[in-house]
Amino acid sequence: MKVAALYDVHGMPWPLEAVLREAGDERVDLVLFGGDLIEGPYPRRTLELARGVEARFVRGNCEREPSDWDRAHLTREQLRWLADLPLTQSLDGVLYCHAAPEDDLPLTTAVTPDETVAARFAGIDEPTVVIGHTHHQFDRRVGGLRVVSAGSVGMPYEGEVAAFWALVEDGEPVLRRTPFDVERAIAETAASDWPPAAAFVAENLRVAVSREEAIAQLERG
């Protein structure tokens, strides 16, 4: 099975559209959305795109506790559907979860100590786990466990403005990067009434968040 693992879209339909086109070119069998689809400028548009393809979903912290913006722009049915999503999905020997199998909040980065990573994912049956939540890609092995962060489609911390995700074929993840129409994203985000729009454009679309600075800040908690 070929799976496109898409995490942390954060209400950004433009990079999601670009990744879904590339996933279509790759003839994926399934899209796996790994949480935090919402909490961004266009939650309804993003959710409708996601639900319009053959997909499975896991719940992120933003689905568990939607912001006032999300509650105002999503229907009761959509909010209920998001809240009821499972914490994990298992496919081809890969466990997909947002941050950890039983908790959508732990911060695992490229430099989190091995012992912390091993304890966080202890007891899972699958040899590989694909996560998101910290918005940067990595591929780590801790003993017999492989932990892969797919990165973020809509709000990456990679030193580059693009969409980051993972293509998982027969249980083997490969990290991917997809360009998108950044100028369109800037224009439409700025035109929205989303309260953080101006700051987000300035800090995440006109410039790229540094991977190293983001990891250091995440590790500080």
Residue, then its C-alpha position, 0 to 999 in steps of 0.5 A: m500500500k502507498v500512503a501519503a502521510l499529511y500532518d499539521v495542515h493548520g487550515m492552509p488549503w494552498p499547500l494541501e492542494a499542492v500535496l494532494r496533486e502530487a499524491g495523485d501523481e504518485r497514485v497513492d492508495l490512501v491519504l493519512f491525515g495525522g492531526d491538526l487539520i484546523e487552527g488556521p485561516y480557512p478551517r472549513r475549506t481545508l476540512e472539505l478538501a481532506r474529506g473529499v479524498e480517500a483518507r483515514f484520520v487521526r486526531g490532533n490537539c487542535e481537533r480535541e480543543p478547537s479554537d473560537w475561530d474554528r468553532a465559528h467557521l465549522t458546523r456542529e457536525q464537522l466539530r463533532w466528527l473531528a472530536d470523535l477521530p481516533l488517536t491512532q491508525s495502523l497500516d502495513g506495520v506503521l503506527y500513525c499518531h499525532a504526537a504519541p499513541e495515547d497523548d496528542l501533546p508530547l514534543t518529540t524533536a530531532v534531538t529529543p534524548d533516545e531514552t525519552v523517545a523509547a519510553r514515549f513509544a514503549g509497548i507499541d506493536e509496530p516497528t515504525v511510528v509516524i508522528g507530527h506535532t513539532h512541524h519538522q521532519f526527521d527519521r530516527r532509530v532508537g533500538g528496534l524502533r523507527v520514529v519518523s516525523a512527517g513534518s508540517v504541510g501548512m506551518p513547517y519549521e524547516g527553513e523553507v516555505a513549502a509543504f512537508w510530508a511523508l510518502v509511505e510505501d509498503g511500510e517504508p517512509v520517505l520524507r517529501r517536500t512540495p512547493f506551492d503558490v506562496e504568493r496566493a497563500i499570502a494574499e488570501t491569508a491576509a484577506s481573511d479575518w483570522p486574527p493572527a493573519a498578519a503575524f502569520v504571513a510575516e513570520n511563516l510565509r514571507v520568511a521561513v522559520s528556522r529549523e534549528e531555532a524551532i527545535a531549540q525552542l521546542e526542547r525548552g518546552 
